[in-house]
């Protein structure tokens, strides 16, 4: 399982993408805007996730 | 005139069906693929044993309460068998539909984590978020999107769309 474990992190990616697409589709009706906002939101959520993980990892190595 | 209440009900029943009923077929396909895709992938990750319901008092037996099902329920027909199976079990009947989404025996539930590890948790998250995302889709079917087609970026931050039951009041 330890060899597979790092791959599990990638399972966050489809979740983030689907959340972004569905949220954008619920807010907008024009397709170009839906896709544009979905990409933007995906990047934002992934950035926040990576930042939060980095901060938690930093503190985790200090204790 | 399409009924927003019927559209919302259909959107709950099958993600995207309410939008299909409204003639918004692109969105219907998008919601169906995204929400049902997320739900069934999550369900498969948990070996089809992570969506079930049992009728118990959540204040007395909080550890046995199916906390995730109230979220998964919003996927509609795909999660509804769990409620039916839980009710049948509560009434002392045997499960139907070959036990699909019936509560697994405790020994099977206990064996899921050692066998599948994190996939059980990730599958539970996938199925629950799929249900919660369908709440957004249901609201979109009922009230329309927040912003309309033709408004530009600047207007889109302030001007709501003229779709849905409250469109007249907003337009």
gemmi code that builds the backbone of each chain (N, CA, C; Angstrom):
import gemmi

chains = {
    "A": [
        ("UNK", (0.819, -1.218, 0.000), (0.000, 0.000, 0.000), (0.844, 1.255, 0.000)),
        ("UNK", (2.083, 1.125, 0.612), (2.919, 2.321, 0.705), (3.348, 2.824, -0.669)),
        ("UNK", (3.510, 1.897, -1.623), (3.892, 2.317, -2.976), (2.739, 3.047, -3.671)),
        ("UNK", (1.509, 2.656, -3.325), (0.338, 3.264, -3.959), (-0.049, 4.585, -3.303)),
        ("UNK", (0.352, 4.769, -2.050), (-0.123, 5.906, -1.274), (0.062, 7.270, -1.939)),
        ("UNK", (1.268, 7.565, -2.483), (1.410, 8.893, -3.096), (0.420, 9.128, -4.236)),
        ("UNK", (0.013, 8.064, -4.934), (-0.937, 8.225, -6.037), (-2.316, 8.656, -5.563)),
        ("UNK", (-2.629, 8.378, -4.313), (-3.934, 8.750, -3.781), (-4.137, 10.259, -3.785)),
        ("UNK", (-3.045, 11.023, -3.666), (-3.175, 12.487, -3.668), (-3.773, 12.982, -4.981)),
        ("UNK", (-3.510, 12.271, -6.064), (-4.038, 12.685, -7.369), (-5.559, 12.577, -7.423)),
        ("UNK", (-6.135, 11.810, -6.507), (-7.596, 11.679, -6.503), (-8.285, 12.965, -6.072)),
        ("UNK", (-7.528, 13.919, -5.545), (-8.112, 15.228, -5.213), (-8.388, 16.019, -6.495)),
        ("UNK", (-7.589, 15.746, -7.533), (-7.689, 16.547, -8.766), (-9.050, 16.423, -9.459)),
        ("UNK", (-9.549, 15.188, -9.743), (-10.881, 15.115, -10.368), (-11.977, 15.724, -9.501)),
        ("UNK", (-11.825, 15.598, -8.189), (-12.818, 16.178, -7.274), (-12.850, 17.705, -7.419)),
        ("UNK", (-11.662, 18.298, -7.429), (-11.568, 19.759, -7.557), (-12.127, 20.213, -8.914)),
        ("UNK", (-11.796, 19.475, -9.961), (-12.255, 19.851, -11.304), (-13.778, 19.757, -11.398)),
        ("UNK", (-14.348, 18.670, -10.885), (-15.812, 18.502, -10.954), (-16.518, 19.574, -10.125)),
        ("UNK", (-15.997, 19.840, -8.922), (-16.606, 20.887, -8.076), (-16.581, 22.226, -8.815)),
        ("UNK", (-15.453, 22.540, -9.444), (-15.314, 23.820, -10.140), (-16.276, 23.922, -11.326)),
        ("UNK", (-16.365, 22.844, -12.103), (-17.239, 22.871, -13.282), (-18.702, 23.011, -12.862)),
        ("UNK", (-19.129, 22.209, -11.887), (-20.536, 22.242, -11.474), (-20.869, 23.588, -10.837)),
        ("UNK", (-19.967, 24.102, -10.017), (-20.225, 25.414, -9.401), (-20.342, 26.505, -10.472)),
        ("UNK", (-19.397, 26.493, -11.426), (-19.425, 27.520, -12.486), (-20.674, 27.377, -13.349)),
        ("UNK", (-21.062, 26.141, -13.632), (-22.261, 25.918, -14.456), (-23.526, 26.389, -13.730)),
        ("UNK", (-23.497, 26.293, -12.395), (-24.682, 26.737, -11.640), (-24.754, 28.252, -11.547)),
        ("UNK", (-23.651, 28.934, -11.845), (-23.620, 30.398, -11.739), (-23.798, 31.081, -13.089)),
        ("UNK", (-23.399, 30.395, -14.179), (-23.391, 31.043, -15.494), (-24.134, 30.189, -16.519)),
        ("UNK", (-24.558, 30.854, -17.598), (-25.273, 30.143, -18.657), (-24.432, 30.048, -19.939)),
        ("UNK", (-23.521, 31.002, -20.130), (-22.695, 31.020, -21.355), (-21.527, 30.047, -21.202)),
        ("UNK", (-21.370, 29.161, -22.200), (-20.346, 28.105, -22.092), (-18.920, 28.637, -21.961)),
        ("UNK", (-18.520, 29.635, -22.764), (-17.127, 30.108, -22.604), (-16.861, 30.602, -21.187)),
        ("UNK", (-17.867, 31.279, -20.627), (-17.683, 31.787, -19.261), (-17.647, 30.642, -18.241)),
        ("UNK", (-18.471, 29.616, -18.468), (-18.466, 28.458, -17.548), (-17.077, 27.830, -17.516)),
        ("UNK", (-16.513, 27.581, -18.715), (-15.194, 26.919, -18.767), (-14.113, 27.804, -18.171)),
        ("UNK", (-14.175, 29.109, -18.509), (-13.150, 30.041, -18.019), (-13.164, 30.097, -16.488)),
        ("UNK", (-14.367, 30.267, -15.941), (-14.491, 30.352, -14.474), (-14.119, 29.022, -13.805)),
        ("UNK", (-14.459, 27.921, -14.473), (-14.145, 26.605, -13.892), (-12.626, 26.406, -13.808)),
        ("UNK", (-11.921, 26.800, -14.874), (-10.452, 26.676, -14.863), (-9.870, 27.540, -13.753)),
        ("UNK", (-10.391, 28.778, -13.678), (-9.894, 29.721, -12.670), (-10.118, 29.162, -11.257)),
        ("UNK", (-11.320, 28.653, -11.026), (-11.649, 28.126, -9.699), (-10.825, 26.888, -9.374)),
        ("UNK", (-10.614, 26.022, -10.392), (-9.785, 24.822, -10.170), (-8.383, 25.214, -9.722)),
        ("UNK", (-7.806, 26.184, -10.430), (-6.443, 26.628, -10.091), (-6.427, 27.215, -8.681)),
        ("UNK", (-7.439, 28.017, -8.368), (-7.507, 28.643, -7.044), (-7.601, 27.592, -5.938)),
        ("UNK", (-8.490, 26.626, -6.114), (-8.668, 25.596, -5.074), (-7.404, 24.766, -4.930)),
        ("UNK", (-6.799, 24.382, -6.077), (-5.572, 23.578, -6.007), (-4.443, 24.355, -5.327)),
        ("UNK", (-4.355, 25.657, -5.643), (-3.324, 26.484, -5.005), (-3.529, 26.520, -3.497)),
        ("UNK", (-4.789, 26.725, -3.084), (-5.077, 26.780, -1.649), (-4.770, 25.438, -0.971)),
        ("UNK", (-5.112, 24.346, -1.659), (-4.828, 23.019, -1.088), (-3.323, 22.798, -0.923)),
        ("UNK", (-2.568, 23.170, -1.971), (-1.108, 22.981, -1.913), (-0.514, 23.857, -0.813)),
        ("UNK", (-1.004, 25.109, -0.723), (-0.485, 26.023, 0.302), (-0.790, 25.494, 1.707)),
        ("UNK", (-2.025, 25.048, 1.901), (-2.412, 24.523, 3.219), (-1.579, 23.300, 3.567)),
        ("UNK", (-1.358, 22.433, 2.564), (-0.541, 21.236, 2.796), (0.893, 21.623, 3.151)),
        ("UNK", (1.429, 22.620, 2.428), (2.806, 23.055, 2.682), (2.941, 23.614, 4.094)),
        ("UNK", (1.968, 24.423, 4.513), (2.016, 25.016, 5.862), (1.934, 23.911, 6.916)),
        ("UNK", (1.006, 22.979, 6.717), (0.850, 21.891, 7.690), (2.093, 21.005, 7.737)),
        ("UNK", (2.682, 20.750, 6.558), (3.909, 19.944, 6.516), (5.044, 20.661, 7.236)),
        ("UNK", (5.103, 21.984, 7.053), (6.160, 22.775, 7.702), (6.060, 22.640, 9.223)),
        ("UNK", (4.844, 22.851, 9.748), (4.667, 22.746, 11.200), (4.847, 21.312, 11.679)),
        ("UNK", (4.483, 20.381, 10.834), (4.598, 18.975, 11.207), (6.057, 18.562, 11.389)),
        ("UNK", (6.939, 19.194, 10.608), (8.358, 18.849, 10.728), (9.022, 19.562, 11.904)),
        ("UNK", (8.329, 20.553, 12.495), (8.905, 21.318, 13.609), (8.576, 20.708, 14.970)),
        ("UNK", (7.594, 19.808, 14.995), (7.188, 19.254, 16.305), (7.819, 17.876, 16.541)),
    ],
    "B": [
        ("UNK", (-44.757, 27.335, -20.471), (-43.995, 27.699, -19.257), (-43.625, 26.433, -18.476)),
        ("UNK", (-42.340, 26.216, -18.298), (-41.870, 25.044, -17.564), (-41.957, 25.313, -16.062)),
        ("UNK", (-42.484, 24.330, -15.333), (-42.619, 24.500, -13.884), (-41.256, 24.396, -13.207)),
        ("UNK", (-40.859, 25.408, -12.464), (-39.564, 25.319, -11.762), (-39.573, 24.255, -10.678)),
        ("UNK", (-40.751, 23.989, -10.112), (-40.831, 22.982, -9.048), (-40.619, 21.584, -9.627)),
        ("UNK", (-41.243, 21.331, -10.792), (-41.051, 20.034, -11.451), (-39.602, 19.891, -11.913)),
        ("UNK", (-39.049, 20.996, -12.437), (-37.639, 20.967, -12.885), (-36.715, 20.632, -11.709)),
        ("UNK", (-36.987, 21.237, -10.550), (-36.154, 20.977, -9.363), (-36.301, 19.517, -8.918)),
        ("UNK", (-37.538, 19.013, -8.951), (-37.755, 17.615, -8.557), (-37.028, 16.660, -9.505)),
        ("UNK", (-37.145, 16.930, -10.816), (-36.471, 16.077, -11.800), (-34.955, 16.161, -11.646)),
        ("UNK", (-34.468, 17.375, -11.325), (-33.017, 17.558, -11.131), (-32.535, 16.761, -9.927)),
        ("UNK", (-33.385, 16.627, -8.904), (-33.010, 15.787, -7.752), (-33.044, 14.298, -8.145)),
        ("UNK", (-34.098, 13.927, -8.864), (-34.313, 12.514, -9.214), (-33.126, 11.958, -10.010)),
        ("UNK", (-32.771, 12.645, -11.070), (-31.595, 12.282, -11.875), (-30.845, 13.576, -12.184)),
        ("UNK", (-29.597, 13.707, -11.742), (-28.870, 14.939, -12.036), (-28.892, 15.266, -13.535)),
        ("UNK", (-29.329, 16.475, -13.858), (-29.396, 16.915, -15.252), (-30.781, 16.764, -15.869)),
        ("UNK", (-31.637, 15.923, -15.286), (-32.948, 15.690, -15.894), (-33.826, 16.947, -15.849)),
        ("UNK", (-33.706, 17.714, -14.790), (-34.470, 18.962, -14.684), (-34.069, 19.956, -15.763)),
        ("UNK", (-32.780, 19.993, -16.067), (-32.282, 20.892, -17.117), (-32.693, 20.401, -18.493)),
        ("UNK", (-32.711, 19.096, -18.662), (-33.176, 18.510, -19.935), (-34.647, 18.877, -20.158)),
        ("UNK", (-35.436, 18.791, -19.097), (-36.857, 19.160, -19.144), (-37.018, 20.630, -19.526)),
        ("UNK", (-36.078, 21.472, -19.090), (-36.137, 22.906, -19.407), (-35.571, 23.226, -20.791)),
        ("UNK", (-35.036, 22.208, -21.465), (-34.437, 22.429, -22.781), (-32.986, 22.860, -22.716)),
        ("UNK", (-32.377, 22.821, -21.527), (-30.963, 23.206, -21.369), (-30.137, 21.908, -21.428)),
        ("UNK", (-30.025, 21.377, -22.656), (-29.494, 20.018, -22.801), (-27.992, 19.914, -22.549)),
        ("UNK", (-27.257, 20.965, -22.903), (-25.811, 20.961, -22.641), (-25.530, 20.847, -21.153)),
        ("UNK", (-26.252, 21.673, -20.398), (-26.054, 21.640, -18.945), (-26.525, 20.310, -18.365)),
        ("UNK", (-27.590, 19.750, -18.950), (-28.100, 18.463, -18.484), (-27.008, 17.407, -18.590)),
        ("UNK", (-26.336, 17.377, -19.746), (-25.265, 16.386, -19.951), (-24.106, 16.650, -18.991)),
        ("UNK", (-23.755, 17.934, -18.846), (-22.635, 18.293, -17.975), (-22.901, 17.858, -16.522)),
        ("UNK", (-24.084, 18.174, -16.017), (-24.413, 17.799, -14.633), (-24.476, 16.277, -14.476)),
        ("UNK", (-25.087, 15.611, -15.445), (-25.220, 14.151, -15.347), (-23.840, 13.491, -15.330)),
        ("UNK", (-22.978, 13.907, -16.254), (-21.642, 13.291, -16.343), (-20.830, 13.584, -15.071)),
        ("UNK", (-20.805, 14.854, -14.667), (-19.969, 15.243, -13.519), (-20.485, 14.618, -12.221)),
        ("UNK", (-21.778, 14.776, -11.944), (-22.307, 14.363, -10.641), (-22.438, 12.840, -10.560)),
        ("UNK", (-23.041, 12.236, -11.575), (-23.176, 10.771, -11.542), (-21.812, 10.093, -11.672)),
        ("UNK", (-20.932, 10.688, -12.474), (-19.569, 10.153, -12.616), (-18.858, 10.140, -11.278)),
        ("UNK", (-18.888, 11.271, -10.577), (-18.236, 11.375, -9.270), (-18.852, 10.380, -8.284)),
        ("UNK", (-20.181, 10.283, -8.321), (-20.890, 9.399, -7.384), (-20.520, 7.929, -7.616)),
        ("UNK", (-20.589, 7.486, -8.860), (-20.351, 6.060, -9.118), (-18.868, 5.690, -8.998)),
        ("UNK", (-17.978, 6.607, -9.353), (-16.542, 6.335, -9.141), (-16.269, 6.187, -7.641)),
        ("UNK", (-16.858, 7.088, -6.845), (-16.696, 7.009, -5.386), (-17.281, 5.727, -4.824)),
        ("UNK", (-18.455, 5.373, -5.327), (-19.123, 4.154, -4.863), (-18.274, 2.918, -5.180)),
        ("UNK", (-17.683, 2.909, -6.379), (-16.826, 1.783, -6.780), (-15.559, 1.735, -5.919)),
        ("UNK", (-15.020, 2.911, -5.558), (-13.825, 2.937, -4.698), (-14.090, 2.253, -3.361)),
        ("UNK", (-15.307, 2.431, -2.865), (-15.672, 1.819, -1.587), (-16.301, 0.449, -1.750)),
        ("UNK", (-16.044, -0.186, -2.896), (-16.547, -1.540, -3.169), (-18.075, -1.606, -3.090)),
        ("UNK", (-18.757, -0.514, -3.437), (-20.222, -0.434, -3.497), (-20.866, -0.659, -2.135)),
        ("UNK", (-20.101, -0.386, -1.077), (-20.620, -0.651, 0.279), (-20.548, 0.587, 1.174)),
        ("UNK", (-20.427, 1.769, 0.596), (-20.257, 2.952, 1.444), (-21.474, 3.867, 1.424)),
        ("UNK", (-22.506, 3.473, 0.681), (-23.748, 4.255, 0.696), (-24.847, 3.353, 1.251)),
        ("UNK", (-25.266, 3.624, 2.461), (-26.362, 2.862, 3.074), (-26.962, 3.718, 4.189)),
        ("UNK", (-28.142, 3.313, 4.619), (-28.852, 4.089, 5.641), (-29.442, 3.152, 6.674)),
        ("UNK", (-29.381, 3.572, 7.920), (-30.079, 2.811, 8.970), (-30.879, 3.794, 9.822)),
        ("UNK", (-32.106, 3.382, 10.134), (-32.971, 4.236, 10.949), (-32.622, 4.045, 12.421)),
        ("UNK", (-31.923, 5.029, 12.992), (-31.627, 4.995, 14.430), (-31.720, 6.421, 14.951)),
        ("UNK", (-31.816, 6.540, 16.246), (-31.843, 7.869, 16.872), (-30.410, 8.414, 16.920)),
        ("UNK", (-30.129, 9.501, 16.158), (-28.750, 10.007, 16.105), (-28.273, 10.601, 17.433)),
        ("UNK", (-29.206, 10.953, 18.326), (-28.794, 11.520, 19.617), (-28.423, 10.418, 20.622)),
        ("UNK", (-29.041, 9.237, 20.436), (-28.740, 8.122, 21.340), (-27.550, 7.305, 20.848)),
        ("UNK", (-27.500, 7.106, 19.513), (-26.460, 6.227, 18.936), (-25.692, 6.995, 17.853)),
        ("UNK", (-25.030, 8.067, 18.265), (-24.350, 8.916, 17.286), (-23.247, 8.164, 16.534)),
        ("UNK", (-22.624, 7.159, 17.164), (-21.548, 6.423, 16.505), (-22.074, 5.519, 15.396)),
        ("UNK", (-23.359, 5.186, 15.443), (-23.930, 4.313, 14.404), (-24.704, 5.106, 13.346)),
        ("UNK", (-24.820, 6.401, 13.559), (-25.582, 7.221, 12.615), (-24.835, 7.361, 11.285)),
        ("UNK", (-25.549, 7.189, 10.174), (-24.937, 7.287, 8.839), (-24.827, 8.756, 8.461)),
        ("UNK", (-23.772, 9.366, 8.958), (-23.600, 10.812, 8.836), (-23.534, 11.295, 7.390)),
        ("UNK", (-22.971, 10.462, 6.506), (-22.752, 10.900, 5.132), (-23.998, 10.780, 4.262)),
        ("UNK", (-24.926, 9.914, 4.657), (-26.070, 9.679, 3.769), (-26.925, 10.922, 3.519)),
        ("UNK", (-27.150, 11.793, 4.521), (-27.913, 13.014, 4.216), (-27.298, 13.836, 3.078)),
        ("UNK", (-25.992, 13.730, 2.853), (-25.363, 14.379, 1.704), (-25.529, 13.547, 0.439)),
        ("UNK", (-25.298, 12.247, 0.561), (-25.391, 11.344, -0.599), (-26.819, 11.278, -1.136)),
        ("UNK", (-27.794, 11.470, -0.261), (-29.209, 11.391, -0.627), (-29.554, 12.302, -1.813)),
        ("UNK", (-28.868, 13.455, -1.898), (-29.222, 14.458, -2.918), (-28.832, 14.061, -4.328)),
        ("UNK", (-28.125, 12.926, -4.481), (-27.847, 12.421, -5.832), (-29.137, 11.891, -6.466)),
        ("UNK", (-30.124, 11.585, -5.628), (-31.447, 11.201, -6.140), (-31.624, 9.703, -6.275)),
        ("UNK", (-32.132, 9.308, -7.426), (-32.499, 7.907, -7.670), (-31.327, 6.951, -7.422)),
        ("UNK", (-30.121, 7.404, -7.740), (-28.943, 6.538, -7.590), (-28.663, 6.195, -6.129)),
        ("UNK", (-29.089, 7.063, -5.193), (-28.841, 6.811, -3.770), (-30.113, 6.411, -3.033)),
        ("UNK", (-31.245, 6.493, -3.704), (-32.535, 6.217, -3.065), (-32.683, 4.770, -2.569)),
        ("UNK", (-32.133, 3.756, -3.288), (-32.254, 2.381, -2.778), (-31.744, 2.221, -1.355)),
        ("UNK", (-30.747, 3.031, -0.962), (-30.227, 2.931, 0.409), (-31.318, 3.257, 1.425)),
        ("UNK", (-32.107, 4.270, 1.137), (-33.196, 4.669, 2.038), (-34.277, 3.578, 2.081)),
        ("UNK", (-34.571, 3.016, 0.908), (-35.585, 1.952, 0.835), (-35.103, 0.709, 1.602)),
        ("UNK", (-33.831, 0.353, 1.373), (-33.285, -0.832, 2.058), (-33.232, -0.619, 3.564)),
        ("UNK", (-32.871, 0.601, 3.985), (-32.822, 0.912, 5.412), (-34.202, 0.827, 6.045)),
        ("UNK", (-35.209, 1.286, 5.312), (-36.586, 1.241, 5.818), (-37.079, -0.198, 5.895)),
        ("UNK", (-36.765, -0.985, 4.859), (-37.163, -2.396, 4.858), (-36.519, -3.139, 6.029)),
        ("UNK", (-35.235, -2.847, 6.250), (-34.517, -3.490, 7.351), (-35.139, -3.102, 8.696)),
        ("UNK", (-35.493, -1.829, 8.845), (-36.100, -1.329, 10.090), (-37.438, -2.017, 10.344)),
        ("UNK", (-38.166, -2.290, 9.256), (-39.478, -2.932, 9.378), (-39.376, -4.457, 9.446)),
        ("UNK", (-38.143, -4.959, 9.392), (-37.927, -6.398, 9.547), (-38.057, -7.199, 8.264)),
        ("UNK", (-37.966, -6.526, 7.107), (-38.060, -7.233, 5.830), (-36.661, -7.495, 5.265)),
        ("UNK", (-36.620, -8.413, 4.326), (-35.370, -8.726, 3.636), (-35.076, -7.629, 2.604)),
        ("UNK", (-33.805, -7.395, 2.291), (-33.492, -6.400, 1.254), (-33.977, -6.838, -0.130)),
        ("UNK", (-34.226, -5.843, -0.967), (-34.640, -6.121, -2.345), (-33.495, -5.726, -3.285)),
        ("UNK", (-33.734, -5.835, -4.569), (-32.748, -5.440, -5.601), (-31.382, -6.112, -5.365)),
        ("UNK", (-31.428, -7.361, -4.958), (-30.208, -8.142, -4.694), (-29.298, -7.470, -3.656)),
        ("UNK", (-29.933, -6.733, -2.747), (-29.166, -6.111, -1.661), (-28.404, -4.869, -2.065)),
        ("UNK", (-28.733, -4.301, -3.222), (-28.026, -3.104, -3.707), (-28.227, -1.937, -2.736)),
        ("UNK", (-27.150, -1.413, -2.206), (-27.118, -0.307, -1.238), (-27.795, -0.652, 0.094)),
        ("UNK", (-27.930, -1.933, 0.371), (-28.394, -2.337, 1.705), (-27.208, -2.249, 2.664)),
        ("UNK", (-27.496, -2.053, 3.952), (-26.417, -1.960, 4.933), (-25.653, -3.287, 4.985)),
        ("UNK", (-24.345, -3.238, 4.743), (-23.585, -4.497, 4.782), (-23.512, -5.012, 6.222)),
        ("UNK", (-23.279, -6.328, 6.418), (-23.072, -6.839, 7.780), (-21.879, -6.142, 8.433)),
        ("UNK", (-21.900, -6.038, 9.758), (-20.854, -5.297, 10.483), (-19.456, -5.845, 10.183)),
        ("UNK", (-19.356, -7.144, 9.976), (-18.046, -7.751, 9.713), (-17.486, -7.268, 8.361)),
        ("UNK", (-18.402, -7.043, 7.414), (-17.986, -6.531, 6.098), (-17.551, -5.067, 6.220)),
        ("UNK", (-18.320, -4.282, 6.980), (-17.963, -2.862, 7.184), (-16.598, -2.775, 7.870)),
        ("UNK", (-16.410, -3.595, 8.889), (-15.127, -3.573, 9.607), (-13.958, -3.985, 8.708)),
        ("UNK", (-14.244, -4.808, 7.716), (-13.183, -5.287, 6.837), (-12.855, -4.333, 5.692)),
        ("UNK", (-13.668, -3.313, 5.504), (-13.436, -2.396, 4.366), (-12.133, -1.621, 4.519)),
        ("UNK", (-11.915, -1.026, 5.694), (-10.725, -0.194, 5.887), (-9.416, -0.980, 5.751)),
        ("UNK", (-9.303, -2.146, 6.419), (-8.060, -2.909, 6.235), (-7.825, -3.317, 4.780)),
        ("UNK", (-8.908, -3.563, 4.053), (-8.772, -4.058, 2.675), (-8.531, -2.926, 1.685)),
        ("UNK", (-9.267, -1.824, 1.845), (-9.218, -0.752, 0.840), (-8.496, 0.499, 1.324)),
        ("UNK", (-8.212, 0.553, 2.613), (-7.498, 1.689, 3.200), (-8.175, 3.018, 2.892)),
        ("UNK", (-7.421, 3.982, 2.405), (-7.921, 5.351, 2.206), (-9.014, 5.441, 1.141)),
        ("UNK", (-9.093, 4.448, 0.272), (-10.104, 4.500, -0.795), (-11.520, 4.567, -0.231)),
        ("UNK", (-11.715, 3.982, 0.950), (-13.039, 4.032, 1.583), (-13.381, 5.486, 1.935)),
        ("UNK", (-12.419, 6.180, 2.532), (-12.651, 7.576, 2.906), (-12.831, 8.446, 1.667)),
        ("UNK", (-11.964, 8.240, 0.674), (-12.041, 9.069, -0.542), (-13.355, 8.792, -1.275)),
        ("UNK", (-13.744, 7.531, -1.335), (-15.024, 7.177, -1.966), (-16.205, 7.805, -1.242)),
        ("UNK", (-16.136, 7.818, 0.080), (-17.212, 8.440, 0.867), (-17.271, 9.943, 0.595)),
        ("UNK", (-16.092, 10.558, 0.504), (-16.051, 11.999, 0.203), (-16.615, 12.255, -1.199)),
        ("UNK", (-16.191, 11.455, -2.176), (-16.680, 11.610, -3.559), (-18.215, 11.536, -3.608)),
        ("UNK", (-18.773, 10.482, -2.973), (-20.230, 10.287, -3.072), (-20.993, 11.392, -2.336)),
        ("UNK", (-20.437, 11.840, -1.210), (-21.117, 12.889, -0.443), (-21.058, 14.225, -1.190)),
        ("UNK", (-19.903, 14.533, -1.744), (-19.773, 15.803, -2.474), (-20.621, 15.760, -3.748)),
        ("UNK", (-20.734, 14.593, -4.380), (-21.611, 14.475, -5.561), (-23.037, 14.871, -5.193)),
        ("UNK", (-23.499, 14.403, -4.035), (-24.847, 14.757, -3.584), (-24.977, 16.249, -3.317)),
        ("UNK", (-23.977, 16.808, -2.654), (-24.045, 18.239, -2.333), (-23.953, 19.094, -3.594)),
        ("UNK", (-23.171, 18.631, -4.585), (-23.098, 19.379, -5.854), (-24.450, 19.367, -6.564)),
        ("UNK", (-25.193, 18.262, -6.393), (-26.506, 18.224, -7.049), (-27.472, 19.229, -6.422)),
        ("UNK", (-27.216, 19.624, -5.171), (-28.038, 20.681, -4.566), (-27.870, 21.973, -5.374)),
        ("UNK", (-26.628, 22.252, -5.791), (-26.384, 23.430, -6.643), (-27.137, 23.296, -7.966)),
        ("UNK", (-27.089, 22.078, -8.546), (-27.763, 21.841, -9.829), (-29.284, 21.955, -9.672)),
        ("UNK", (-29.805, 21.477, -8.551), (-31.249, 21.584, -8.292), (-31.637, 23.057, -8.200)),
        ("UNK", (-30.840, 23.827, -7.502), (-31.137, 25.260, -7.365), (-31.037, 25.965, -8.715)),
        ("UNK", (-30.078, 25.531, -9.538), (-29.942, 26.091, -10.890), (-31.179, 25.776, -11.731)),
        ("UNK", (-31.713, 24.547, -11.577), (-32.923, 24.171, -12.317), (-34.125, 24.969, -11.822)),
        ("UNK", (-34.163, 25.207, -10.525), (-35.311, 25.912, -9.939), (-35.280, 27.412, -10.244)),
        ("UNK", (-34.118, 28.017, -10.052), (-34.059, 29.478, -10.084), (-33.213, 30.042, -11.220)),
        ("UNK", (-32.562, 29.193, -11.994), (-31.714, 29.684, -13.079), (-30.350, 30.089, -12.570)),
        ("UNK", (-29.407, 30.351, -13.493), (-28.052, 30.720, -13.081), (-28.032, 32.128, -12.483)),
        ("UNK", (-26.966, 32.423, -11.766), (-26.850, 33.745, -11.148), (-26.669, 34.837, -12.197)),
        ("UNK", (-25.955, 34.524, -13.276), (-25.664, 35.531, -14.298), (-26.167, 35.072, -15.656)),
        ("UNK", (-26.671, 36.004, -16.464), (-27.242, 35.653, -17.762), (-26.178, 35.623, -18.858)),
        ("UNK", (-26.625, 35.192, -20.061), (-25.748, 34.990, -21.209), (-25.053, 36.247, -21.700)),
        ("UNK", (-25.836, 37.285, -21.895), (-25.378, 38.398, -22.712), (-24.700, 39.509, -21.937)),
        ("UNK", (-24.707, 39.427, -20.643), (-24.082, 40.522, -19.900), (-22.570, 40.361, -19.918)),
        ("UNK", (-21.886, 41.461, -19.858), (-20.426, 41.388, -19.911), (-19.852, 41.145, -18.524)),
        ("UNK", (-18.539, 41.054, -18.454), (-17.876, 40.710, -17.194), (-18.194, 41.710, -16.089)),
        ("UNK", (-18.222, 42.975, -16.451), (-18.466, 43.994, -15.436), (-19.865, 43.876, -14.858)),
        ("UNK", (-20.839, 43.660, -15.766), (-22.222, 43.547, -15.306), (-22.445, 42.252, -14.542)),
        ("UNK", (-21.687, 41.223, -14.904), (-21.937, 39.903, -14.334), (-21.761, 39.873, -12.820)),
        ("UNK", (-21.039, 40.840, -12.291), (-20.845, 40.857, -10.840), (-22.042, 41.453, -10.095)),
        ("UNK", (-22.908, 42.136, -10.840), (-24.008, 42.799, -10.148), (-25.375, 42.406, -10.661)),
        ("UNK", (-25.496, 42.034, -11.971), (-26.797, 41.821, -12.591), (-27.195, 40.348, -12.588)),
        ("UNK", (-28.268, 39.964, -11.882), (-28.709, 38.574, -11.920), (-29.406, 38.209, -13.217)),
        ("UNK", (-29.534, 36.891, -13.475), (-30.136, 36.416, -14.721), (-31.651, 36.520, -14.693)),
        ("UNK", (-32.259, 36.533, -15.882), (-33.714, 36.591, -15.985), (-34.268, 35.210, -16.308)),
        ("UNK", (-33.845, 34.210, -15.543), (-34.324, 32.836, -15.717), (-34.838, 32.355, -14.364)),
        ("UNK", (-35.950, 31.614, -14.382), (-36.433, 31.041, -13.135), (-37.638, 31.764, -12.587)),
        ("UNK", (-38.202, 31.252, -11.470), (-39.468, 31.757, -10.952), (-39.395, 33.184, -10.444)),
        ("UNK", (-38.224, 33.641, -10.042), (-38.119, 35.008, -9.523), (-37.581, 35.964, -10.572)),
        ("UNK", (-37.561, 35.500, -11.846), (-36.980, 36.305, -12.918), (-37.721, 37.632, -13.086)),
        ("UNK", (-39.041, 37.597, -12.980), (-39.815, 38.803, -13.164), (-39.466, 39.863, -12.140)),
        ("UNK", (-39.245, 39.413, -10.927), (-38.921, 40.350, -9.857), (-37.529, 40.928, -10.027)),
        ("UNK", (-36.633, 40.109, -10.655), (-35.245, 40.554, -10.757), (-34.981, 41.361, -11.997)),
        ("UNK", (-35.769, 41.109, -13.080), (-35.477, 41.739, -14.365), (-35.779, 43.240, -14.330)),
    ],
}
model = gemmi.Model(1)
for chain_id, residues in chains.items():
    chain = gemmi.Chain(chain_id)
    for i, (resn, *xyz) in enumerate(residues, 1):
        res = gemmi.Residue()
        res.name, res.seqid = resn, gemmi.SeqId(i, " ")
        for name, pos in zip(("N", "CA", "C"), xyz):
            atom = gemmi.Atom()
            atom.name, atom.element = name, gemmi.Element(name[0])
            atom.pos, atom.b_iso = gemmi.Position(*pos), 0.0
            res.add_atom(atom)
        chain.add_residue(res)
    model.add_chain(chain)
structure = gemmi.Structure()
structure.add_model(model)
structure.setup_entities()
